[in-house]
Amino acid sequence: GDSVTQMEGPVTLSEEAFLTINCTYTATGYPSLFWYVQYPGEGLQLLLKATKADDKGSNKGFEATYRKETTSFHLEKGSVQVSDSAVYFCALDSGTYKYIFGTGTRLKVLA
Amino acid sequence: GAVVSQHPSRVICKSGTSVKIECRSLDFQATTMFWYRQFPKQSLMLMATSNEGSKATYEQGVEKDKFLINHASLTLSTLTVTSAHPEDSSFYICSARVRLSYNEQFFGPGTRLTVL
């Protein structure tokens, strides 16, 4: 079945460091891919998405490129801020309207 | 646009009581709503899919008599945790799929349920 694998956290970075959170997926067909962010005690907010191969989603300095050849959708940001501290979830929708979520990666950014 | 609300945001109840959680799409019609459960420091687990006017579809292992879902209108779905026990304590999150957007879900802020 479909699945999403994220790198285990927590990830601890200093402010202004470069961030990469790896996400790979297994799916039949051509899924849509998403990154969501969850701040403490809150629900999920869509960070970015990509619906087809080679699409690049971007928002608030975060980027992720849909790589079909490597079945990956890694999240990157060039310079993280303390306010980016949160849990990041990679997810896919293979067309069944049900999301498959990764386990989440906790990011902690230190001032 | 595309705002989903949940009520209440937090609820504490005694063991054996029932708790109802509401999920509303505020500015759009949602053909489908989803209910998730999230344990501390874990991912979201899909519990059920709710379509307006029809019975909910539950994921394997989720007790339909325990978690009653009603989707009475295109903007409201409710989850009732019946005869709640401490092991039902969790963070419950709903999401809604926009009628004309086939692959994007919008998430509510979640409800923290604590059963004493």
Interface residues (C-beta under 8 A of the other chain):
Chain A: S32 F34 Y36 G41 E42 G43 L44 Q45 L46 K49 T51 F89 D93 G95 Y97 K98 Y99 F101 G102 T103 G104 R106
Chain B: Q6 T32 F34 K41 Q42 S43 L44 L46 T49 I93 S95 R97 Y102 N103 E104 Q105 F106 F107 G108 P109 G110 R112
